[in-house]
Amino acid sequence: MTTDQQTAIYSQAIKTFGPEKQMIQVIEECSELTTSIVHHLRGRSHNMAEEVADVEIMIAQLRMMIGDGPVDQAKEQKLIRLADRLAGVES
């Protein structure tokens, strides 16, 4: 599936279900991923790959709703901070 096709699907989901409902869905999917990670760490059956995919799909919709610019800016700042921390650990 192309990026344009994915974007069209995300837009249609937001239009069909509404931004508020999709934001609630983001919360639910993140919760399911959290549970899956805990199951993995405890050696129990899990579906982490599916949960990661669900979260990525919902995050893409959330980015559409709030805009890529602010997210990209915050991400860059956080990556710089992480790089600084890592440099301190390597010393």
Buried (B, 14 or more C-beta within 10 A) or exposed (E): EEEEEEEEBBEEBBEEEEBEEBBEBBEEBBEBBEBBBEBEEEEEEBBBEEBBEBBEBBBBBBBBEEEEEEEEEEEEEEEEEEEEEEEEEEE
